[in-house]
Amino acid sequence: MRILLKNIRMDHYNINKRKLADEDILLIIPRKDKFQYDFSIPTIEGWEQYGEYATRSILCTLDGEIISLGHHKFPNFGETQKYADLFYQQSHERVFIKYDGHLIINFAHKGKRYNRTRGTVDGKTDHFDYGQAAEELLQFKKPIANHMQPLFELIGINLGGADIVVHYDKRELILHGCFNFNLQRYLNWIELEDFAEMYGLSLMKTYDCEGAIEILEKEFENSNNFEGVVVQRYDGIFPLMLKYKTEDYRIKHKLKAECTYKNLVNLAIHHEIFCESQLEQVLTTLVNPEFDWEILDSYREFYKEFRNNVERAKNLVQLIARTAANMQRRFNDKGDIARYMKSKKYSNLVFNGTMGLLTGKEQRVLINALLFTGGLHTKTKELEEKTYHYFLRLMN
């Protein structure tokens, strides 16, 4: 298989020269971190229809001969209409567990096998050597032909990566696919089962062909340490796939991948957190505490900032309330109050807040105060009743 290097758009892809077995090779990866469906598609001779599935990462010789194909980063349900019908009952062929780990591509070059991730040649990154970790776990019953490229998910403890959420008790390599370069296609499921048995490999947990929602709910009843499911249909060349993640997993992933003040505010409001110990209890339930102590520490600091901002908002509301009470004692007409405050050049925040209280818009006054101090981060005209009462209780 050969990729036409001259047809690759340099504004869409990085072409990096690397060394492998003392030979100069090329690592081709997209310029953007997140897979984009409007990327230009590299041309692969004889495989033009499926070029998009290799866009995540390709190793090739300097003249374009492919050494290792990257694996398609398949989309989430709802992210694109592509393959959307796969999610529904009877339109897919298989449903299996979505493991939360790192893709390991095992490939051969010049008679030797290597393990790599999407963005590397040998699995080495700045913070972890995934190639070595995979090598320590990978024990084939017998040598694998050079034209076979098995794909694994590396899961387990202490693997690095801020976006890993699900906790596993041990390191493990789970087989989930294999590309045959001689046939220029992926193995179908029956072939993959035979391949796993022949070489003594662990294969992903699968289900009979039920609806994905039912399987998701069934699996989730037994564990909240679970990412989701993948639905798949094999078209004869490539296994088309779509993943569906649990709500619990999405929350955990966002907490880990985006440890921000904004997420802390959302978390505090959603779980009605009133003290630091309650925050710690919520976080240790959502995220494994032994592995993620640094996340707890970061969110504690954000929570202190949040409480300080809410306290500042409380002081501001109290100032506005005193101003409104004072204006009512001095004037009988709201128009007179407005004219007086403008003549005295009261700040817009205090002026609008005072007039808001005098016209029964207490919630609006609270929202503006919270937005001003940072207690809220998203502009809104009205708070849900639960959120409104949470802030009232927080300020008492």
C-alpha positions as CSV (number, residue, x, y, z in Angstrom):
1,M,0.0,0.0,0.0
2,R,1.3,3.4,-0.9
3,I,0.2,6.9,0.1
4,L,0.6,9.7,-2.5
5,L,2.7,12.2,-0.6
6,K,2.4,14.9,-3.3
7,N,-1.4,15.0,-2.8
8,I,-1.2,15.7,1.0
9,R,-2.3,19.2,1.9
10,M,0.4,20.7,4.1
11,D,-2.1,23.0,5.8
12,H,-4.0,19.9,7.1
13,Y,-1.2,17.6,8.0
14,N,2.3,17.5,9.6
15,I,4.8,15.3,7.9
16,N,7.6,14.5,10.3
17,K,10.8,12.7,9.5
18,R,11.6,10.0,12.1
19,K,14.1,7.1,12.5
20,L,13.1,3.4,12.7
21,A,15.5,0.5,12.4
22,D,18.2,3.0,11.3
23,E,16.0,4.1,8.4
24,D,14.5,7.5,7.7
25,I,10.7,7.2,7.7
26,L,7.7,9.7,7.8
27,L,5.1,10.1,10.5
28,I,2.0,11.8,9.0
29,I,-0.5,13.2,11.5
30,P,-3.3,15.9,11.3
31,R,-2.4,19.4,12.3
32,K,-5.4,19.7,14.6
33,D,-5.7,17.7,17.8
34,K,-9.3,16.8,17.3
35,F,-10.3,14.7,14.3
36,Q,-12.1,16.9,11.8
37,Y,-14.6,15.5,9.3
38,D,-13.8,18.2,6.7
39,F,-10.1,17.4,6.5
40,S,-8.7,16.6,3.1
41,I,-8.3,12.9,2.7
42,P,-4.9,11.4,1.7
43,T,-4.9,9.3,-1.4
44,I,-3.9,5.7,-0.7
45,E,-3.4,3.7,-3.9
46,G,-6.1,0.9,-4.2
47,W,-7.7,2.1,-1.0
48,E,-9.0,5.5,-2.0
49,Q,-12.5,4.9,-0.6
50,Y,-11.1,4.3,2.9
51,G,-8.3,6.9,3.1
52,E,-10.1,8.9,5.8
53,Y,-9.8,6.0,8.2
54,A,-6.0,6.3,8.1
55,T,-5.8,10.1,8.6
56,R,-5.1,10.0,12.3
57,S,-1.5,8.6,11.9
58,I,0.5,6.9,9.1
59,L,4.0,5.6,9.1
60,C,5.6,5.3,5.7
61,T,8.9,5.2,3.8
62,L,10.2,8.4,2.1
63,D,8.6,7.3,-1.1
64,G,5.2,6.7,0.5
65,E,5.2,2.9,1.1
66,I,3.0,2.4,4.2
67,I,4.6,0.7,7.1
68,S,1.8,1.2,9.6
69,L,-1.8,2.5,9.2
70,G,-3.3,4.7,11.8
71,H,-6.6,3.7,13.3
72,H,-9.7,5.9,12.7
73,K,-10.8,7.8,15.8
74,F,-14.4,7.0,15.5
75,P,-17.0,9.6,16.5
76,N,-19.3,9.9,19.5
77,F,-23.1,9.4,19.1
78,G,-24.6,12.8,18.3
79,E,-21.3,14.3,17.2
80,T,-22.0,13.6,13.5
81,Q,-24.7,12.1,11.4
82,K,-22.1,9.7,10.0
83,Y,-22.9,6.1,10.9
84,A,-25.7,7.4,13.2
85,D,-28.0,4.5,12.1
86,L,-25.4,2.1,13.7
87,F,-26.7,3.0,17.1
88,Y,-30.2,1.7,16.6
89,Q,-31.3,-1.9,16.9
90,Q,-30.9,-4.2,13.9
91,S,-28.6,-1.8,12.0
92,H,-25.4,-3.0,13.6
93,E,-23.7,-6.3,13.9
94,R,-22.0,-6.1,17.2
95,V,-21.9,-4.1,20.5
96,F,-18.8,-4.2,22.7
97,I,-17.4,-2.5,25.8
98,K,-15.6,0.9,25.3
99,Y,-12.4,0.6,27.3
100,D,-10.8,3.8,28.6
101,G,-7.1,3.5,27.7
102,H,-4.5,4.2,25.0
103,L,-4.5,2.8,21.5
104,I,-1.5,0.6,20.8
105,I,-0.7,-0.2,17.2
106,N,1.5,-3.3,16.9
107,F,3.3,-3.4,13.5
108,A,6.3,-5.0,11.8
109,H,9.2,-3.4,9.9
110,K,12.2,-5.1,8.6
111,G,11.4,-8.3,10.4
112,K,10.9,-6.7,13.9
113,R,7.7,-5.8,15.6
114,Y,7.1,-2.4,17.3
115,N,4.4,-0.9,19.5
116,R,3.3,2.7,18.9
117,T,0.6,5.2,19.7
118,R,-1.1,7.4,17.1
119,G,1.3,10.3,17.5
120,T,4.6,8.3,17.9
121,V,6.8,5.8,16.1
122,D,7.7,3.8,19.2
123,G,5.1,4.7,21.9
124,K,7.4,7.1,23.8
125,T,5.9,10.3,24.9
126,D,7.2,13.1,27.2
127,H,5.5,11.6,30.2
128,F,5.3,7.8,29.5
129,D,6.7,5.0,27.4
130,Y,3.5,3.2,26.2
131,G,5.5,1.1,23.8
132,Q,7.5,-0.4,26.6
133,A,4.4,-0.9,28.8
134,A,2.7,-2.8,25.9
135,E,5.9,-4.9,25.2
136,E,5.9,-6.1,28.8
137,L,2.3,-7.3,28.5
138,L,2.4,-8.6,24.9
139,Q,3.1,-12.4,24.8
140,F,2.1,-14.0,21.5
141,K,1.7,-17.8,21.5
142,K,3.7,-17.8,18.2
143,P,5.3,-15.3,15.8
144,I,2.8,-13.1,13.9
145,A,3.2,-12.7,10.1
146,N,4.7,-9.3,9.2
147,H,1.6,-8.3,7.1
148,M,-0.7,-8.4,10.2
149,Q,-1.2,-5.2,12.3
150,P,-3.1,-5.9,15.5
151,L,-4.7,-3.0,17.5
152,F,-5.0,-3.0,21.2
153,E,-6.3,-0.8,24.0
154,L,-3.8,-0.5,26.8
155,I,-5.6,-0.1,30.1
156,G,-4.5,-0.2,33.8
157,I,-3.0,1.7,36.6
158,N,-0.3,4.4,36.4
159,L,-0.3,4.8,32.7
160,G,-0.3,8.6,32.6
161,G,-2.7,10.7,30.6
162,A,-4.9,13.3,32.2
163,D,-7.9,12.2,30.2
164,I,-8.1,8.6,31.5
165,V,-11.0,8.3,33.9
166,V,-12.0,4.7,34.4
167,H,-10.0,2.8,37.1
168,Y,-8.7,-0.7,36.3
169,D,-7.0,-2.9,38.9
170,K,-4.2,-4.1,36.6
171,R,-2.5,-3.3,33.3
172,E,-3.9,-5.2,30.4
173,L,-3.8,-5.2,26.6
174,I,-7.2,-5.8,25.0
175,L,-7.4,-6.7,21.3
176,H,-10.0,-4.8,19.3
177,G,-9.0,-5.1,15.7
178,C,-6.4,-6.2,13.2
179,F,-5.4,-5.0,9.7
180,N,-4.2,-7.4,7.1
181,F,-1.9,-5.6,4.6
182,N,-1.9,-8.5,2.2
183,L,-5.7,-8.4,1.9
184,Q,-5.8,-4.6,2.5
185,R,-8.7,-4.9,4.9
186,Y,-9.5,-5.3,8.6
187,L,-10.3,-8.8,9.9
188,N,-14.1,-9.4,10.4
189,W,-15.2,-10.4,13.9
190,I,-15.1,-14.2,13.3
191,E,-11.5,-13.8,12.0
192,L,-10.6,-11.6,14.9
193,E,-11.9,-14.2,17.4
194,D,-9.8,-16.9,15.6
195,F,-6.8,-14.5,15.6
196,A,-7.1,-13.9,19.4
197,E,-7.4,-17.6,20.1
198,M,-4.5,-18.5,17.8
199,Y,-2.1,-16.0,19.5
200,G,-3.4,-16.1,23.1
201,L,-4.7,-12.6,23.2
202,S,-7.5,-11.0,25.3
203,L,-10.4,-9.8,23.2
204,M,-12.9,-7.1,24.1
205,K,-16.1,-8.0,25.9
206,T,-19.0,-8.2,23.4
207,Y,-22.7,-8.6,23.5
208,D,-25.3,-10.2,21.4
209,C,-27.0,-8.0,18.9
210,E,-29.3,-6.0,21.2
211,G,-30.1,-2.3,21.2
212,A,-27.1,-0.4,22.5
213,I,-29.2,1.6,25.0
214,E,-30.4,-1.6,26.7
215,I,-26.8,-2.9,26.9
216,L,-25.6,0.4,28.2
217,E,-28.2,0.5,31.0
218,K,-27.6,-3.2,31.8
219,E,-23.9,-2.8,32.1
220,F,-24.1,0.5,34.0
221,E,-26.3,-1.1,36.7
222,N,-23.4,-3.2,37.7
223,S,-20.7,-0.5,37.7
224,N,-20.2,3.2,37.6
225,N,-16.6,2.7,36.6
226,F,-17.5,2.2,33.0
227,E,-17.0,4.4,29.9
228,G,-19.7,3.2,27.5
229,V,-20.3,1.0,24.5
230,V,-19.3,0.9,20.8
231,V,-21.6,-0.3,18.1
232,Q,-20.1,-1.7,14.9
233,R,-20.9,-2.8,11.4
234,Y,-18.3,-4.4,9.2
235,D,-18.6,-3.4,5.5
236,G,-16.2,-6.0,4.1
237,I,-13.1,-3.8,4.4
238,F,-13.5,-1.6,7.5
239,P,-15.5,-1.9,10.8
240,L,-17.6,1.2,10.9
241,M,-18.0,2.2,14.5
242,L,-19.8,4.7,16.8
243,K,-19.3,5.1,20.5
244,Y,-21.8,6.0,23.2
245,K,-20.5,7.2,26.6
246,T,-22.4,7.2,29.9
247,E,-23.3,10.5,31.5
248,D,-21.2,9.6,34.6
249,Y,-18.2,9.1,32.4
250,R,-18.6,12.3,30.5
251,I,-18.7,14.2,33.9
252,K,-15.6,12.5,35.1
253,H,-13.8,13.0,31.8
254,K,-14.6,16.7,31.8
255,L,-13.5,17.1,35.4
256,K,-10.1,15.5,34.6
257,A,-9.5,16.9,31.1
258,E,-10.7,20.4,31.9
259,C,-9.8,21.1,35.5
260,T,-11.1,24.7,35.5
261,Y,-12.9,27.2,37.7
262,K,-15.9,27.1,35.3
263,N,-16.3,23.3,35.8
264,L,-16.0,23.8,39.6
265,V,-18.9,26.3,39.6
266,N,-21.0,23.8,37.5
267,L,-20.1,21.0,39.9
268,A,-20.9,23.1,43.0
269,I,-24.3,24.1,41.7
270,H,-25.2,20.7,40.4
271,H,-24.3,18.9,43.6
272,E,-25.2,21.8,45.9
273,I,-21.9,21.9,47.6
274,F,-21.7,24.1,50.8
275,C,-18.3,23.2,52.2
276,E,-14.9,21.9,51.2
277,S,-15.4,18.5,52.9
278,Q,-18.6,18.0,50.8
279,L,-16.6,19.0,47.7
280,E,-14.0,16.3,48.5
281,Q,-16.7,13.7,49.1
282,V,-18.3,14.5,45.7
283,L,-15.0,14.4,43.8
284,T,-13.8,11.2,45.4
285,T,-17.0,9.6,44.4
286,L,-16.7,10.9,40.8
287,V,-12.9,10.5,40.3
288,N,-10.6,7.8,41.8
289,P,-8.9,9.5,44.7
290,E,-5.8,7.4,44.9
291,F,-4.9,8.2,41.3
292,D,-6.2,11.7,41.1
293,W,-5.2,13.5,44.3
294,E,-3.8,16.4,42.3
295,I,-7.3,17.0,40.8
296,L,-8.8,17.2,44.3
297,D,-6.2,19.8,45.2
298,S,-6.9,21.9,42.2
299,Y,-10.6,21.9,42.7
300,R,-10.2,22.8,46.4
301,E,-8.4,26.0,45.3
302,F,-11.1,26.7,42.7
303,Y,-13.8,26.2,45.4
304,K,-12.1,28.7,47.7
305,E,-12.1,31.2,44.9
306,F,-15.8,30.4,44.2
307,R,-16.8,31.0,47.9
308,N,-14.8,34.2,48.0
309,N,-16.7,35.4,44.8
310,V,-20.0,34.4,46.3
311,E,-19.2,36.3,49.5
312,R,-18.3,39.4,47.5
313,A,-21.6,39.0,45.6
314,K,-23.4,38.8,49.0
315,N,-21.8,42.0,50.2
316,L,-22.7,43.7,47.0
317,V,-26.4,42.6,47.3
318,Q,-26.4,43.8,50.9
319,L,-25.1,47.2,49.8
320,I,-27.8,47.4,47.1
321,A,-30.4,46.4,49.6
322,R,-29.3,49.1,52.1
323,T,-29.3,51.7,49.2
324,A,-32.8,50.7,48.2
325,A,-34.1,50.9,51.7
326,N,-32.5,54.3,52.1
327,M,-34.0,55.6,48.9
328,Q,-37.4,54.4,49.9
329,R,-37.2,56.3,53.2
330,R,-36.3,59.5,51.3
331,F,-38.5,59.4,48.3
332,N,-42.0,58.1,47.5
333,D,-41.7,58.0,43.8
334,K,-39.4,55.6,41.9
335,G,-38.8,58.3,39.2
336,D,-37.5,60.6,41.9
337,I,-35.2,57.9,43.1
338,A,-33.9,57.3,39.6
339,R,-33.2,60.9,39.0
340,Y,-31.5,61.4,42.3
341,M,-29.2,58.4,41.9
342,K,-28.2,59.5,38.4
343,S,-27.5,63.0,39.6
344,K,-25.2,61.5,42.3
345,K,-23.5,59.3,39.7
346,Y,-24.2,55.9,41.4
347,S,-22.5,53.1,39.6
348,N,-24.6,51.3,37.0
349,L,-24.5,48.1,39.1
350,V,-25.8,49.7,42.2
351,F,-28.3,51.9,40.3
352,N,-29.7,48.9,38.3
353,G,-29.7,46.7,41.4
354,T,-31.6,49.3,43.5
355,M,-34.2,49.8,40.8
356,G,-34.4,46.0,40.4
357,L,-35.2,45.5,44.1
358,L,-37.7,48.3,44.1
359,T,-39.6,46.7,41.2
360,G,-39.5,43.1,42.6
361,K,-36.6,41.7,40.5
362,E,-34.6,40.2,43.4
363,Q,-33.4,37.3,41.4
364,R,-32.1,39.5,38.6
365,V,-30.2,41.6,41.2
366,L,-28.6,38.4,42.6
367,I,-27.6,37.2,39.1
368,N,-25.9,40.5,38.2
369,A,-24.0,40.5,41.5
370,L,-22.8,36.9,40.9
371,L,-21.8,37.6,37.3
372,F,-19.9,40.8,38.4
373,T,-17.9,38.9,41.1
374,G,-17.4,35.6,39.2
375,G,-19.8,33.6,41.3
376,L,-21.6,32.8,38.0
377,H,-19.7,32.5,34.7
378,T,-22.6,32.3,32.2
379,K,-25.0,35.1,31.5
380,T,-28.6,34.2,32.1
381,K,-31.8,36.0,32.6
382,E,-33.2,33.6,35.1
383,L,-31.9,30.9,37.4
384,E,-33.6,27.5,37.9
385,E,-35.4,27.5,41.2
386,K,-33.0,24.9,42.6
387,T,-30.0,27.0,41.7
388,Y,-31.5,30.2,43.0
389,H,-32.2,28.7,46.4
390,Y,-28.7,27.1,46.5
391,F,-27.2,30.6,46.2
392,L,-29.5,32.0,48.8
393,R,-28.5,29.3,51.2
394,L,-24.9,29.7,50.4
395,M,-25.1,33.4,51.2
396,N,-26.7,32.9,54.6
